[in-house]
Amino acid sequence: MKKFSPPQMKEVSFPTPYTPHPLSSQENQERIIINQIVYLEILCYFIVSFFSFSTPKN
């Protein structure tokens, strides 16, 4: 019978926030900035619409 040996641990590199790839990091930053801009636009829209509805009309 063959002697059982546990599988050898191999070093596997996972991309983590601390070791970003240059391209993916730049893409992620652009995506985050775009998401923030969209969020701000939506927020401004709701604020403006809220104030326009809440102000008394003469």
C-alpha distance matrix in Angstrom:
0.0 3.7 6.3 8.9 12.2 15.5 17.5 20.0 23.6 25.9 29.6 31.3 35.1 36.9 40.6 42.3 46.1 46.0 44.6 46.4 46.5 50.2 50.6 49.0 50.8 54.1 53.4 52.5 55.7 57.8 56.3 57.0 60.5 61.1 59.9 62.2 65.1 64.5 64.2 67.4 69.3 68.3 69.3 72.6 73.3 72.8 75.0 77.8 77.7 77.7 80.8 82.5 82.2 83.0 86.2 89.4 91.1 94.8
3.7 0.0 3.8 6.3 9.0 12.4 14.1 16.5 20.1 22.2 26.0 27.8 31.6 33.5 37.2 39.0 42.7 42.5 41.1 42.9 43.0 46.6 47.2 45.6 47.4 50.7 50.1 49.3 52.4 54.6 53.2 53.9 57.4 58.1 56.9 59.2 62.1 61.6 61.4 64.5 66.4 65.6 66.6 69.8 70.6 70.2 72.3 75.1 75.1 75.2 78.2 80.0 79.8 80.6 83.7 86.9 88.6 92.4
6.3 3.8 0.0 3.8 6.3 9.9 12.4 14.5 18.0 20.6 24.2 26.3 30.0 32.0 35.8 37.3 40.9 40.6 39.4 41.4 41.8 45.4 46.2 44.6 46.1 49.6 49.2 48.1 51.1 53.4 52.1 52.6 56.1 57.0 55.7 57.8 60.9 60.6 60.1 63.2 65.2 64.4 65.2 68.5 69.4 69.0 70.9 73.8 73.9 73.9 76.8 78.7 78.5 79.2 82.3 85.5 87.4 91.1
8.9 6.3 3.8 0.0 3.8 6.7 9.4 12.0 15.3 18.0 21.7 23.5 27.2 28.9 32.7 34.1 37.8 37.5 36.5 38.5 39.0 42.7 43.4 41.6 43.1 46.6 46.1 44.9 47.9 50.3 48.8 49.2 52.8 53.7 52.3 54.3 57.5 57.1 56.6 59.7 61.7 60.8 61.6 64.9 65.8 65.3 67.3 70.1 70.3 70.2 73.1 75.1 74.8 75.5 78.6 81.8 83.7 87.4
12.2 9.0 6.3 3.8 0.0 3.8 6.4 8.4 11.8 14.6 18.2 20.3 24.0 25.9 29.6 31.0 34.7 34.2 33.1 35.2 35.8 39.5 40.4 38.7 40.1 43.6 43.3 42.1 45.0 47.5 46.2 46.5 50.1 51.1 49.8 51.8 54.9 54.7 54.2 57.2 59.4 58.7 59.4 62.6 63.6 63.3 65.1 68.0 68.3 68.2 71.0 73.0 73.0 73.5 76.5 79.9 81.7 85.4
15.5 12.4 9.9 6.7 3.8 0.0 3.8 6.3 8.9 12.1 15.5 17.4 21.0 22.6 26.4 27.6 31.2 31.0 30.0 32.1 32.9 36.6 37.6 35.7 36.9 40.5 40.1 38.8 41.7 44.2 42.8 43.1 46.6 47.7 46.3 48.2 51.4 51.2 50.6 53.6 55.8 55.1 55.7 59.0 60.0 59.6 61.4 64.3 64.6 64.5 67.3 69.3 69.3 69.8 72.8 76.2 78.0 81.7
17.5 14.1 12.4 9.4 6.4 3.8 0.0 3.7 6.4 8.9 12.5 14.1 17.9 19.6 23.4 24.9 28.6 28.5 27.2 29.1 29.6 33.3 34.2 32.4 33.8 37.3 36.9 35.8 38.7 41.1 39.9 40.3 43.8 44.8 43.6 45.6 48.7 48.5 48.1 51.1 53.2 52.6 53.4 56.6 57.6 57.4 59.2 62.0 62.4 62.4 65.2 67.1 67.2 67.9 70.8 74.2 75.9 79.6
20.0 16.5 14.5 12.0 8.4 6.3 3.7 0.0 3.8 6.2 9.7 12.1 15.7 18.0 21.7 23.2 26.9 26.3 24.9 27.1 27.6 31.2 32.4 30.8 32.1 35.5 35.5 34.5 37.3 39.8 38.8 39.2 42.6 43.8 42.8 44.7 47.7 47.9 47.5 50.3 52.5 52.2 52.9 56.0 57.2 57.1 58.8 61.5 62.1 62.2 64.8 66.8 67.1 67.7 70.5 74.0 75.7 79.4
23.6 20.1 18.0 15.3 11.8 8.9 6.4 3.8 0.0 3.7 6.6 9.0 12.5 14.6 18.3 19.6 23.2 22.6 21.4 23.6 24.4 28.1 29.4 27.7 28.7 32.3 32.4 31.2 33.8 36.5 35.6 35.8 39.1 40.5 39.5 41.2 44.3 44.6 44.2 46.9 49.2 48.9 49.5 52.5 53.9 53.8 55.3 58.1 58.8 58.9 61.4 63.5 63.8 64.4 67.1 70.6 72.4 76.0
25.9 22.2 20.6 18.0 14.6 12.1 8.9 6.2 3.7 0.0 3.8 6.1 9.7 12.4 16.0 17.8 21.4 20.8 19.0 21.1 21.5 25.1 26.3 24.9 26.1 29.6 29.7 28.9 31.5 34.1 33.4 33.8 37.0 38.4 37.7 39.5 42.4 42.8 42.6 45.3 47.5 47.4 48.2 51.0 52.4 52.5 54.1 56.7 57.5 57.8 60.3 62.2 62.7 63.4 66.1 69.6 71.2 74.8
29.6 26.0 24.2 21.7 18.2 15.5 12.5 9.7 6.6 3.8 0.0 3.8 6.5 9.6 13.0 14.6 18.1 17.2 15.4 17.7 18.2 21.8 23.3 22.0 22.9 26.4 26.9 26.0 28.4 31.1 30.6 30.9 34.0 35.6 35.0 36.6 39.6 40.2 40.0 42.5 44.8 44.9 45.6 48.3 49.9 50.1 51.5 54.1 55.1 55.4 57.7 59.7 60.4 61.0 63.5 67.1 68.8 72.3
31.3 27.8 26.3 23.5 20.3 17.4 14.1 12.1 9.0 6.1 3.8 0.0 3.8 6.4 9.9 12.0 15.7 15.4 13.5 15.1 15.6 19.3 20.4 18.9 20.0 23.5 23.6 22.7 25.4 27.9 27.3 27.7 30.9 32.3 31.7 33.5 36.4 36.8 36.8 39.4 41.5 41.6 42.4 45.2 46.6 46.9 48.5 51.0 51.9 52.3 54.6 56.5 57.2 58.0 60.5 64.0 65.6 69.1
35.1 31.6 30.0 27.2 24.0 21.0 17.9 15.7 12.5 9.7 6.5 3.8 0.0 3.8 6.6 8.9 12.4 12.0 9.8 11.4 12.0 15.7 17.1 15.6 16.4 19.9 20.4 19.5 21.9 24.6 24.2 24.6 27.6 29.2 28.8 30.4 33.2 33.9 34.0 36.4 38.6 38.9 39.6 42.3 43.8 44.2 45.7 48.1 49.2 49.7 51.9 53.8 54.6 55.4 57.8 61.4 62.9 66.4
36.9 33.5 32.0 28.9 25.9 22.6 19.6 18.0 14.6 12.4 9.6 6.4 3.8 0.0 3.8 6.1 9.8 10.5 8.8 9.8 10.9 14.7 15.6 13.4 14.3 17.9 17.9 16.6 19.3 21.9 21.1 21.4 24.6 26.1 25.4 27.1 30.0 30.5 30.5 33.0 35.2 35.4 36.1 38.9 40.3 40.7 42.2 44.6 45.6 46.1 48.3 50.3 51.0 51.8 54.2 57.8 59.3 62.9
40.6 37.2 35.8 32.7 29.6 26.4 23.4 21.7 18.3 16.0 13.0 9.9 6.6 3.8 0.0 3.8 6.9 8.1 6.2 6.2 7.6 11.3 12.3 10.0 10.5 14.2 14.4 13.0 15.6 18.2 17.7 18.0 21.1 22.7 22.3 23.9 26.7 27.4 27.5 29.8 32.0 32.4 33.2 35.7 37.3 37.9 39.3 41.6 42.8 43.3 45.5 47.3 48.3 49.1 51.4 55.0 56.5 59.9
42.3 39.0 37.3 34.1 31.0 27.6 24.9 23.2 19.6 17.8 14.6 12.0 8.9 6.1 3.8 0.0 3.8 5.3 5.4 6.2 9.1 12.3 13.8 11.2 10.5 14.3 14.9 12.7 14.7 17.9 17.4 16.8 19.9 21.9 21.2 22.3 25.4 26.3 26.0 28.2 30.7 31.1 31.4 34.0 35.8 36.2 37.3 39.9 41.2 41.5 43.5 45.6 46.5 47.1 49.4 53.0 54.7 58.1
46.1 42.7 40.9 37.8 34.7 31.2 28.6 26.9 23.2 21.4 18.1 15.7 12.4 9.8 6.9 3.8 0.0 3.8 5.6 5.6 9.2 11.4 13.0 10.6 8.7 12.3 13.3 10.7 11.9 15.4 15.2 14.1 17.0 19.4 18.7 19.4 22.5 23.8 23.3 25.2 27.9 28.5 28.6 31.1 33.1 33.5 34.4 37.0 38.5 38.7 40.6 42.8 43.9 44.3 46.4 50.1 51.8 55.2
46.0 42.5 40.6 37.5 34.2 31.0 28.5 26.3 22.6 20.8 17.2 15.4 12.0 10.5 8.1 5.3 3.8 0.0 3.8 6.0 9.6 11.7 14.3 12.6 10.5 13.9 15.7 13.6 14.2 17.9 18.2 17.1 19.5 22.2 21.9 22.2 25.2 26.9 26.4 27.9 30.8 31.6 31.5 33.8 36.1 36.5 37.2 39.7 41.4 41.6 43.2 45.5 46.8 47.1 49.1 52.8 54.6 57.8
44.6 41.1 39.4 36.5 33.1 30.0 27.2 24.9 21.4 19.0 15.4 13.5 9.8 8.8 6.2 5.4 5.6 3.8 0.0 3.8 6.7 9.2 11.9 10.8 9.5 12.9 14.7 13.5 14.6 17.8 18.4 18.0 20.4 22.8 22.9 23.7 26.4 27.9 27.9 29.6 32.1 33.1 33.4 35.6 37.7 38.4 39.2 41.5 43.2 43.7 45.4 47.4 48.8 49.3 51.3 55.0 56.5 59.8
46.4 42.9 41.4 38.5 35.2 32.1 29.1 27.1 23.6 21.1 17.7 15.1 11.4 9.8 6.2 6.2 5.6 6.0 3.8 0.0 3.7 6.2 8.4 7.1 5.8 9.3 11.0 10.0 11.4 14.3 15.0 15.1 17.4 19.6 19.9 21.0 23.4 24.9 25.3 27.0 29.3 30.3 30.9 33.0 34.9 35.9 36.9 39.0 40.6 41.4 43.1 44.9 46.3 47.1 49.0 52.7 54.1 57.4
46.5 43.0 41.8 39.0 35.8 32.9 29.6 27.6 24.4 21.5 18.2 15.6 12.0 10.9 7.6 9.1 9.2 9.6 6.7 3.7 0.0 3.8 5.6 5.5 5.8 8.5 10.0 10.4 12.0 14.2 15.2 16.1 18.1 19.9 20.7 22.2 24.2 25.6 26.4 28.2 30.1 31.3 32.3 34.2 35.9 37.2 38.3 40.2 41.7 42.8 44.5 46.1 47.6 48.6 50.4 54.1 55.3 58.5
50.2 46.6 45.4 42.7 39.5 36.6 33.3 31.2 28.1 25.1 21.8 19.3 15.7 14.7 11.3 12.3 11.4 11.7 9.2 6.2 3.8 0.0 3.8 5.7 5.2 6.3 8.7 10.0 10.7 12.5 14.3 15.4 16.7 18.5 20.0 21.2 22.8 24.5 25.7 27.1 28.8 30.5 31.5 33.0 34.8 36.4 37.4 39.0 40.7 42.0 43.4 44.9 46.7 47.7 49.3 53.0 54.0 57.1
50.6 47.2 46.2 43.4 40.4 37.6 34.2 32.4 29.4 26.3 23.3 20.4 17.1 15.6 12.3 13.8 13.0 14.3 11.9 8.4 5.6 3.8 0.0 3.8 5.4 5.2 6.2 8.6 10.0 10.7 12.3 14.2 15.5 16.6 18.3 20.0 21.3 22.7 24.3 25.8 27.2 28.7 30.2 31.6 33.1 34.9 36.1 37.5 39.1 40.6 42.2 43.4 45.1 46.4 48.1 51.7 52.5 55.6
49.0 45.6 44.6 41.6 38.7 35.7 32.4 30.8 27.7 24.9 22.0 18.9 15.6 13.4 10.0 11.2 10.6 12.6 10.8 7.1 5.5 5.7 3.8 0.0 3.8 5.4 5.0 6.0 8.5 9.8 10.3 12.0 14.1 15.1 16.1 18.1 19.8 20.8 22.1 24.1 25.6 26.7 28.1 29.9 31.3 32.8 34.2 35.9 37.2 38.5 40.3 41.7 43.1 44.4 46.3 49.9 50.8 54.1
50.8 47.4 46.1 43.1 40.1 36.9 33.8 32.1 28.7 26.1 22.9 20.0 16.4 14.3 10.5 10.5 8.7 10.5 9.5 5.8 5.8 5.2 5.4 3.8 0.0 3.8 5.4 5.1 6.2 8.7 9.8 10.5 12.3 14.2 15.2 16.4 18.4 20.0 20.8 22.4 24.3 25.7 26.6 28.4 30.2 31.6 32.6 34.4 36.1 37.1 38.8 40.4 41.9 42.9 44.7 48.4 49.5 52.7
54.1 50.7 49.6 46.6 43.6 40.5 37.3 35.5 32.3 29.6 26.4 23.5 19.9 17.9 14.2 14.3 12.3 13.9 12.9 9.3 8.5 6.3 5.2 5.4 3.8 0.0 3.8 5.4 5.1 6.2 8.6 9.8 10.6 12.3 14.2 15.3 16.6 18.4 19.8 21.1 22.6 24.4 25.6 26.9 28.6 30.4 31.4 32.8 34.6 36.0 37.4 38.8 40.6 41.8 43.3 47.0 47.9 51.0
53.4 50.1 49.2 46.1 43.3 40.1 36.9 35.5 32.4 29.7 26.9 23.6 20.4 17.9 14.4 14.9 13.3 15.7 14.7 11.0 10.0 8.7 6.2 5.0 5.4 3.8 0.0 3.8 5.4 5.1 6.1 8.6 9.9 10.5 12.2 14.2 15.3 16.5 18.2 19.9 21.1 22.6 24.1 25.7 27.0 28.7 30.1 31.5 32.9 34.5 36.2 37.3 39.0 40.4 42.1 45.7 46.4 49.6
52.5 49.3 48.1 44.9 42.1 38.8 35.8 34.5 31.2 28.9 26.0 22.7 19.5 16.6 13.0 12.7 10.7 13.6 13.5 10.0 10.4 10.0 8.6 6.0 5.1 5.4 3.8 0.0 3.8 5.4 5.0 6.1 8.6 9.8 10.4 12.2 14.2 15.3 16.2 18.2 19.9 21.0 22.2 24.1 25.6 26.9 28.3 30.0 31.4 32.6 34.4 35.9 37.3 38.5 40.4 44.0 45.1 48.4
55.7 52.4 51.1 47.9 45.0 41.7 38.7 37.3 33.8 31.5 28.4 25.4 21.9 19.3 15.6 14.7 11.9 14.2 14.6 11.4 12.0 10.7 10.0 8.5 6.2 5.1 5.4 3.8 0.0 3.8 5.4 5.1 6.1 8.6 9.8 10.5 12.3 14.2 15.1 16.4 18.3 20.0 20.8 22.3 24.3 25.8 26.7 28.3 30.1 31.3 32.7 34.3 36.0 37.0 38.7 42.4 43.4 46.6
57.8 54.6 53.4 50.3 47.5 44.2 41.1 39.8 36.5 34.1 31.1 27.9 24.6 21.9 18.2 17.9 15.4 17.9 17.8 14.3 14.2 12.5 10.7 9.8 8.7 6.2 5.1 5.4 3.8 0.0 3.8 5.4 5.1 6.1 8.5 9.8 10.6 12.3 14.1 15.3 16.5 18.4 19.8 21.0 22.5 24.5 25.6 26.8 28.5 30.1 31.5 32.7 34.6 35.9 37.4 41.0 41.8 44.9
56.3 53.2 52.1 48.8 46.2 42.8 39.9 38.8 35.6 33.4 30.6 27.3 24.2 21.1 17.7 17.4 15.2 18.2 18.4 15.0 15.2 14.3 12.3 10.3 9.8 8.6 6.1 5.0 5.4 3.8 0.0 3.8 5.5 5.1 6.1 8.6 9.9 10.6 12.1 14.2 15.3 16.5 18.2 19.9 21.1 22.7 24.2 25.7 27.0 28.4 30.3 31.5 33.0 34.4 36.2 39.8 40.6 43.9
57.0 53.9 52.6 49.2 46.5 43.1 40.3 39.2 35.8 33.8 30.9 27.7 24.6 21.4 18.0 16.8 14.1 17.1 18.0 15.1 16.1 15.4 14.2 12.0 10.5 9.8 8.6 6.1 5.1 5.4 3.8 0.0 3.8 5.5 5.1 6.1 8.7 9.9 10.4 12.2 14.2 15.3 16.2 18.2 19.9 21.1 22.3 24.1 25.7 26.7 28.4 30.0 31.5 32.5 34.4 38.1 39.2 42.5
60.5 57.4 56.1 52.8 50.1 46.6 43.8 42.6 39.1 37.0 34.0 30.9 27.6 24.6 21.1 19.9 17.0 19.5 20.4 17.4 18.1 16.7 15.5 14.1 12.3 10.6 9.9 8.6 6.1 5.1 5.5 3.8 0.0 3.8 5.4 5.1 6.2 8.7 9.7 10.5 12.3 14.3 15.1 16.3 18.3 20.0 20.8 22.3 24.2 25.5 26.8 28.3 30.1 31.2 32.7 36.4 37.4 40.5
61.1 58.1 57.0 53.7 51.1 47.7 44.8 43.8 40.5 38.4 35.6 32.3 29.2 26.1 22.7 21.9 19.4 22.2 22.8 19.6 19.9 18.5 16.6 15.1 14.2 12.3 10.5 9.8 8.6 6.1 5.1 5.5 3.8 0.0 3.8 5.4 5.1 6.2 8.5 9.8 10.6 12.4 14.1 15.3 16.5 18.5 19.9 21.0 22.5 24.2 25.8 26.8 28.6 30.1 31.7 35.2 35.9 39.1
59.9 56.9 55.7 52.3 49.8 46.3 43.6 42.8 39.5 37.7 35.0 31.7 28.8 25.4 22.3 21.2 18.7 21.9 22.9 19.9 20.7 20.0 18.3 16.1 15.2 14.2 12.2 10.4 9.8 8.5 6.1 5.1 5.4 3.8 0.0 3.8 5.5 5.2 6.0 8.6 9.9 10.6 12.1 14.2 15.3 16.6 18.3 19.9 21.1 22.4 24.4 25.7 27.0 28.3 30.3 33.9 34.8 38.2
62.2 59.2 57.8 54.3 51.8 48.2 45.6 44.7 41.2 39.5 36.6 33.5 30.4 27.1 23.9 22.3 19.4 22.2 23.7 21.0 22.2 21.2 20.0 18.1 16.4 15.3 14.2 12.2 10.5 9.8 8.6 6.1 5.1 5.4 3.8 0.0 3.8 5.5 5.0 6.1 8.6 9.9 10.3 12.1 14.1 15.3 16.2 18.1 19.8 20.8 22.3 24.0 25.6 26.6 28.3 32.0 33.2 36.4
65.1 62.1 60.9 57.5 54.9 51.4 48.7 47.7 44.3 42.4 39.6 36.4 33.2 30.0 26.7 25.4 22.5 25.2 26.4 23.4 24.2 22.8 21.3 19.8 18.4 16.6 15.3 14.2 12.3 10.6 9.9 8.7 6.2 5.1 5.5 3.8 0.0 3.8 5.4 5.1 6.1 8.6 9.7 10.4 12.2 14.3 15.2 16.3 18.2 19.7 21.0 22.2 24.2 25.5 26.9 30.5 31.3 34.4
64.5 61.6 60.6 57.1 54.7 51.2 48.5 47.9 44.6 42.8 40.2 36.8 33.9 30.5 27.4 26.3 23.8 26.9 27.9 24.9 25.6 24.5 22.7 20.8 20.0 18.4 16.5 15.3 14.2 12.3 10.6 9.9 8.7 6.2 5.2 5.5 3.8 0.0 3.8 5.4 5.1 6.2 8.5 9.9 10.5 12.5 14.2 15.3 16.5 18.2 20.1 21.0 22.5 24.1 25.9 29.4 30.1 33.4
64.2 61.4 60.1 56.6 54.2 50.6 48.1 47.5 44.2 42.6 40.0 36.8 34.0 30.5 27.5 26.0 23.3 26.4 27.9 25.3 26.4 25.7 24.3 22.1 20.8 19.8 18.2 16.2 15.1 14.1 12.1 10.4 9.7 8.5 6.0 5.0 5.4 3.8 0.0 3.8 5.5 5.2 6.1 8.6 9.9 10.7 12.3 14.2 15.4 16.4 18.4 19.9 21.2 22.3 24.4 27.9 29.1 32.5
67.4 64.5 63.2 59.7 57.2 53.6 51.1 50.3 46.9 45.3 42.5 39.4 36.4 33.0 29.8 28.2 25.2 27.9 29.6 27.0 28.2 27.1 25.8 24.1 22.4 21.1 19.9 18.2 16.4 15.3 14.2 12.2 10.5 9.8 8.6 6.1 5.1 5.4 3.8 0.0 3.8 5.4 4.9 6.0 8.4 9.9 10.4 12.0 14.0 15.1 16.4 18.0 19.8 20.7 22.3 26.0 27.1 30.4
69.3 66.4 65.2 61.7 59.4 55.8 53.2 52.5 49.2 47.5 44.8 41.5 38.6 35.2 32.0 30.7 27.9 30.8 32.1 29.3 30.1 28.8 27.2 25.6 24.3 22.6 21.1 19.9 18.3 16.5 15.3 14.2 12.3 10.6 9.9 8.6 6.1 5.1 5.5 3.8 0.0 3.8 5.4 5.1 6.1 8.7 9.9 10.5 12.1 14.0 15.4 16.3 18.2 19.8 21.2 24.7 25.4 28.6
68.3 65.6 64.4 60.8 58.7 55.1 52.6 52.2 48.9 47.4 44.9 41.6 38.9 35.4 32.4 31.1 28.5 31.6 33.1 30.3 31.3 30.5 28.7 26.7 25.7 24.4 22.6 21.0 20.0 18.4 16.5 15.3 14.3 12.4 10.6 9.9 8.6 6.2 5.2 5.4 3.8 0.0 3.8 5.5 5.0 6.3 8.7 9.9 10.5 12.1 14.3 15.3 16.4 18.1 20.1 23.5 24.4 27.9
69.3 66.6 65.2 61.6 59.4 55.7 53.4 52.9 49.5 48.2 45.6 42.4 39.6 36.1 33.2 31.4 28.6 31.5 33.4 30.9 32.3 31.5 30.2 28.1 26.6 25.6 24.1 22.2 20.8 19.8 18.2 16.2 15.1 14.1 12.1 10.3 9.7 8.5 6.1 4.9 5.4 3.8 0.0 3.8 5.4 5.2 6.2 8.6 9.9 10.5 12.4 14.2 15.4 16.3 18.3 21.9 23.3 26.8
72.6 69.8 68.5 64.9 62.6 59.0 56.6 56.0 52.5 51.0 48.3 45.2 42.3 38.9 35.7 34.0 31.1 33.8 35.6 33.0 34.2 33.0 31.6 29.9 28.4 26.9 25.7 24.1 22.3 21.0 19.9 18.2 16.3 15.3 14.2 12.1 10.4 9.9 8.6 6.0 5.1 5.5 3.8 0.0 3.8 5.5 5.0 6.0 8.4 9.7 10.6 12.0 14.1 15.1 16.4 20.1 21.1 24.4
73.3 70.6 69.4 65.8 63.6 60.0 57.6 57.2 53.9 52.4 49.9 46.6 43.8 40.3 37.3 35.8 33.1 36.1 37.7 34.9 35.9 34.8 33.1 31.3 30.2 28.6 27.0 25.6 24.3 22.5 21.1 19.9 18.3 16.5 15.3 14.1 12.2 10.5 9.9 8.4 6.1 5.0 5.4 3.8 0.0 3.8 5.5 5.3 6.0 8.4 10.0 10.5 12.1 14.0 15.6 19.0 19.6 23.0
72.8 70.2 69.0 65.3 63.3 59.6 57.4 57.1 53.8 52.5 50.1 46.9 44.2 40.7 37.9 36.2 33.5 36.5 38.4 35.9 37.2 36.4 34.9 32.8 31.6 30.4 28.7 26.9 25.8 24.5 22.7 21.1 20.0 18.5 16.6 15.3 14.3 12.5 10.7 9.9 8.7 6.3 5.2 5.5 3.8 0.0 3.8 5.5 5.1 5.9 8.5 9.8 10.5 11.8 14.2 17.5 18.7 22.4
75.0 72.3 70.9 67.3 65.1 61.4 59.2 58.8 55.3 54.1 51.5 48.5 45.7 42.2 39.3 37.3 34.4 37.2 39.2 36.9 38.3 37.4 36.1 34.2 32.6 31.4 30.1 28.3 26.7 25.6 24.2 22.3 20.8 19.9 18.3 16.2 15.2 14.2 12.3 10.4 9.9 8.7 6.2 5.0 5.5 3.8 0.0 3.8 5.5 5.1 6.2 8.5 10.0 10.4 12.2 15.8 17.4 20.8
77.8 75.1 73.8 70.1 68.0 64.3 62.0 61.5 58.1 56.7 54.1 51.0 48.1 44.6 41.6 39.9 37.0 39.7 41.5 39.0 40.2 39.0 37.5 35.9 34.4 32.8 31.5 30.0 28.3 26.8 25.7 24.1 22.3 21.0 19.9 18.1 16.3 15.3 14.2 12.0 10.5 9.9 8.6 6.0 5.3 5.5 3.8 0.0 3.8 5.4 5.2 6.0 8.6 9.9 10.7 14.3 15.1 18.4
77.7 75.1 73.9 70.3 68.3 64.6 62.4 62.1 58.8 57.5 55.1 51.9 49.2 45.6 42.8 41.2 38.5 41.4 43.2 40.6 41.7 40.7 39.1 37.2 36.1 34.6 32.9 31.4 30.1 28.5 27.0 25.7 24.2 22.5 21.1 19.8 18.2 16.5 15.4 14.0 12.1 10.5 9.9 8.4 6.0 5.1 5.5 3.8 0.0 3.8 5.5 5.0 6.1 8.5 10.2 13.3 13.9 17.5
77.7 75.2 73.9 70.2 68.2 64.5 62.4 62.2 58.9 57.8 55.4 52.3 49.7 46.1 43.3 41.5 38.7 41.6 43.7 41.4 42.8 42.0 40.6 38.5 37.1 36.0 34.5 32.6 31.3 30.1 28.4 26.7 25.5 24.2 22.4 20.8 19.7 18.2 16.4 15.1 14.0 12.1 10.5 9.7 8.4 5.9 5.1 5.4 3.8 0.0 3.8 5.5 5.3 6.0 8.6 11.9 13.6 17.2
80.8 78.2 76.8 73.1 71.0 67.3 65.2 64.8 61.4 60.3 57.7 54.6 51.9 48.3 45.5 43.5 40.6 43.2 45.4 43.1 44.5 43.4 42.2 40.3 38.8 37.4 36.2 34.4 32.7 31.5 30.3 28.4 26.8 25.8 24.4 22.3 21.0 20.1 18.4 16.4 15.4 14.3 12.4 10.6 10.0 8.5 6.2 5.2 5.5 3.8 0.0 3.8 5.4 5.0 6.0 9.7 11.4 14.8
82.5 80.0 78.7 75.1 73.0 69.3 67.1 66.8 63.5 62.2 59.7 56.5 53.8 50.3 47.3 45.6 42.8 45.5 47.4 44.9 46.1 44.9 43.4 41.7 40.4 38.8 37.3 35.9 34.3 32.7 31.5 30.0 28.3 26.8 25.7 24.0 22.2 21.0 19.9 18.0 16.3 15.3 14.2 12.0 10.5 9.8 8.5 6.0 5.0 5.5 3.8 0.0 3.8 5.6 5.7 8.6 9.2 12.6
82.2 79.8 78.5 74.8 73.0 69.3 67.2 67.1 63.8 62.7 60.4 57.2 54.6 51.0 48.3 46.5 43.9 46.8 48.8 46.3 47.6 46.7 45.1 43.1 41.9 40.6 39.0 37.3 36.0 34.6 33.0 31.5 30.1 28.6 27.0 25.6 24.2 22.5 21.2 19.8 18.2 16.4 15.4 14.1 12.1 10.5 10.0 8.6 6.1 5.3 5.4 3.8 0.0 3.8 5.8 7.9 8.9 12.7
83.0 80.6 79.2 75.5 73.5 69.8 67.9 67.7 64.4 63.4 61.0 58.0 55.4 51.8 49.1 47.1 44.3 47.1 49.3 47.1 48.6 47.7 46.4 44.4 42.9 41.8 40.4 38.5 37.0 35.9 34.4 32.5 31.2 30.1 28.3 26.6 25.5 24.1 22.3 20.7 19.8 18.1 16.3 15.1 14.0 11.8 10.4 9.9 8.5 6.0 5.0 5.6 3.8 0.0 3.8 6.4 8.9 12.5
86.2 83.7 82.3 78.6 76.5 72.8 70.8 70.5 67.1 66.1 63.5 60.5 57.8 54.2 51.4 49.4 46.4 49.1 51.3 49.0 50.4 49.3 48.1 46.3 44.7 43.3 42.1 40.4 38.7 37.4 36.2 34.4 32.7 31.7 30.3 28.3 26.9 25.9 24.4 22.3 21.2 20.1 18.3 16.4 15.6 14.2 12.2 10.7 10.2 8.6 6.0 5.7 5.8 3.8 0.0 3.8 6.3 9.4
89.4 86.9 85.5 81.8 79.9 76.2 74.2 74.0 70.6 69.6 67.1 64.0 61.4 57.8 55.0 53.0 50.1 52.8 55.0 52.7 54.1 53.0 51.7 49.9 48.4 47.0 45.7 44.0 42.4 41.0 39.8 38.1 36.4 35.2 33.9 32.0 30.5 29.4 27.9 26.0 24.7 23.5 21.9 20.1 19.0 17.5 15.8 14.3 13.3 11.9 9.7 8.6 7.9 6.4 3.8 0.0 3.8 6.5
91.1 88.6 87.4 83.7 81.7 78.0 75.9 75.7 72.4 71.2 68.8 65.6 62.9 59.3 56.5 54.7 51.8 54.6 56.5 54.1 55.3 54.0 52.5 50.8 49.5 47.9 46.4 45.1 43.4 41.8 40.6 39.2 37.4 35.9 34.8 33.2 31.3 30.1 29.1 27.1 25.4 24.4 23.3 21.1 19.6 18.7 17.4 15.1 13.9 13.6 11.4 9.2 8.9 8.9 6.3 3.8 0.0 3.8
94.8 92.4 91.1 87.4 85.4 81.7 79.6 79.4 76.0 74.8 72.3 69.1 66.4 62.9 59.9 58.1 55.2 57.8 59.8 57.4 58.5 57.1 55.6 54.1 52.7 51.0 49.6 48.4 46.6 44.9 43.9 42.5 40.5 39.1 38.2 36.4 34.4 33.4 32.5 30.4 28.6 27.9 26.8 24.4 23.0 22.4 20.8 18.4 17.5 17.2 14.8 12.6 12.7 12.5 9.4 6.5 3.8 0.0
